[in-house]
């Protein structure tokens, strides 16, 4: 296979690579993301995701099982497939980097993508700096994404989207301390999967995977866990990544109201929006309980396991008669 440098120059039309900067190491040491600053050609810089699949990873929380490894292997295949076959189907209001080049050889995968920083999205926010307006813009992005892919089959993607999906997390399920929730896990999963209205979910729609431009315009990255699901799973996970207990409680109606307002505007009018809204609103607490289930086994005591998420989870367990 040609060198990474030669592949970058070929797909961008650049004459030279001026410099390279490390952006981040991939989860469990499965490669790296780097920014290449270019001379000549159309792109001032590109982002290169260089995936090297080891025999075993070094997981920060000790999850070094073969199942964990295979999940990551599939996630990178899904991401590559997403960028090559689905990303171009999204509209301009669902901004994401365009794939410029993809290559695969043995245990190596390479994705060369547009640099969102160069496209005017250099901002990154943390939970202690995110504003309500910025969070609403991210939820608007998700609403447009969900509207675009409503009832679309997840060919080449995860059959069930979201990185914490129960079937892919038996090790974490086995380590759960919350026994009633452990016993209810399958029923919660089935409730979400049986939703009449399904779309493609981002699957890892946390605040850290959104890049911000002027007026908090947003673009999204990291499509390793895209797959079929009810959109409210993305919504609950995104809100969980932004706000602490009090803010989740205080902003719940406003955030959900904004999400559904945008969803209604962008959704195909052949689909009954009110039925979607009713179903997904009822599933909001189930999405939180599903995430709480994962966290209980993966990282007991995680900061997202606060009173708000506990209350919603308890409500689900009561509804399902697991208390």
Secondary structure, 3 states (H helix, E strand, C coil): CCCHHHHHHHHHCCCEEEEEEEEEECHHHCEEEEEEEEECCCCCEEEEEEEECCCCCCCCCCCCCHHHHHHHHHHHHHHHHHHHHCHHHCCCCCCECCEEEEEEECCEEEEEEECCCCCCCCECCCCCCCCHHHHHHHHHHHHHHHHHCCCCCCCCCECCCCCCCHHHCHHHHHCCCCHHHHHHHHHHHHHHHCCCCCEEECCCCCHHHEEECHHHCEEECCCCCCEEECCHHHHHHHHHHHCCHHHHHHHHHHHHHHHHHHHHHHCCCCCCHHHHHHHHHHHHHHHHHHHHHHHHHHCCCCCCCCHHHHHHHHHHHHHCCCC
